[in-house]
């Protein structure tokens, strides 16, 4: 027994395939252009954030860890709501430099960024503080709501260096 396939009657013609390919490539180019503009806008927003904060900004690098009580460590845990978070961070950054968060509290922002070997930043999360700083001696804790994200939002592995910007 020999099987001989019968071509379908509704296969697209060569001109139809060309037209589909052209439309698809235009869509891809438009999407990539939109994505590039969006990414550029996000990066400009981060630059604008730094510029607007002027001398009021506090920043540093911390090490992501489950135990934020150790010097130079930072952790974000899930809170009660969808975007609610519990932020814990050491009073010293990963270089053991003391960090001053005077005036930080409800309504102030914190931006968590990756620490790429070569800039630009490829991911960030922005939070707005919703509670006063809770003093635990060598570390602080506060509640926050996540208001913006960009890039990969995977939970960093323990030991990953991240950058924080407070304003």
N, C-alpha and C positions, 0 to 999 in steps of 0.2 A: 504494500500500500504506500502510495506516495502522497505527501501532503503538499499542496500548492496553495500558498496564501493568496487571497484575493484582495487587491488594494481597495481601501474604502473609497466611497464615492465623494465623501465630504472633506478630503484632504485639501489643505490650502494650496493655492497656486504659488509659483515662484514670486510673482509681483505681490501677492498677499503676504508672503513670508518677509519680503523686503520691507513692506510697509509696516508690518508688526515690529520688525527689528529696529526700524528707524524710530517708531513711536516709543518703544521700550528704552532705547538708548537716550532719547530726549528726556524721558521720565527719570532715568538714573542720573543723568547730568543735572537735572533740576533738583533732584533730591540731594545730591552731593553738594551743589551750590548752597541750598538751604542749610544743610548741616554745617558747612564751612562758615556761613554767615552767623549761624546760631552760636557755634563754638567761639568765633571771634567776639561776638557780643558778650558771651560769658566771661571770656578772658578780659575784655575791656571793663566789665563790671567789677571784676576782682581788682584791676588796676585802679578803677574809680573809687572802690572801697578804701584802698590804701590812701589815695589822694585826699578824700573827704575827711578821713580820720585825723590826718595831720599828726601832731605830736601826742594825741590822746591814745594812740594805738599801742597795744601790748601784743607781742608775738613771741613765739619760740618753737622749738622742736621738742616733742615728747616721744616716748616709746610706748606703743600700744601694748597693754598688759591687762590681765584679769584682775590684778591687785594694784590699784592706783595709789596705795599707801607708800610704795617704794619710791625713792627719789628718781625723778625724771619720767614717771609713768603716767598714763592717761587711759581712761576707759569710758565708753558710752554703753549703757544698758537700756533695755526697753523699759518704758514707763507704762502707765495704765492705758493710755490712748494710742491710736494708730501712729501718730507722729511724736508722741511724748517720749522724752529720753531722760535718763538720770546720768549726769556727767560727773565723773570723778577725776581729779587731776592733782598731781604732786605740786607743792609750792615751788619746786625747782624744776627747770626744764632738763632735757637730757644731758646738757653740759654741766649740770649742777648749779647753774646760775639762778638766783632767786628771782621769782616773777611777782610783780606787784599788780594786783587786780583791784586796787582802790577804786571805788565808784562803780564796779561791775555789779549788776543786779538785774531785776526785772526790767524788760524792755531793751536791754543791751544785746548785742549780737556776738556770736562766736562762729568763726569759719574754720572747719577742719579740712585740711588739704593734704593730698599725698605729697611725698617728698621725693620727686623724681631726681635721678642722677643728673639729668639734663632738662632744664625748664623747657617748655612751660608746664604749669600744673595740668595734670590730666584728669583729675577728679576732685570735687569738693562737696561739702555739705554745709549748709548754713543753718544755724540754730538761733532762736531768740530765747533768752533767759526768761523763765517764768517764776523764779523763786529767789530769795536772797541767798548769798553764799553761805553754806554751812561749814563752819570751821572745825576741822578734825585734827588740829595740831600741825602735822606735816603735809596735810592735803586738804583740798576743798571739795565740796560737792554742791551741785545745784540742779534744778530741773530746767528743762528746755524743750522747746517745740521745734522740730525740723521744718524749715520753711522753704528750702531750695536744695536741689541736688544737681550735680553734673558729673558725667562720666561713670565709671564703674563704682558701684556702691557695695562691693563685697566687704565683709568684716575683715579688717586686716589681721594677719597672723601675729601671734605674740612676738614681740621683738621688732615689729615694723616701725620705722621712724615716720612720724606724721608731723605736719606743721599746724599750729593753731594761731589764729588771729582774733584778738578780742577788741571790740570797739563799743 
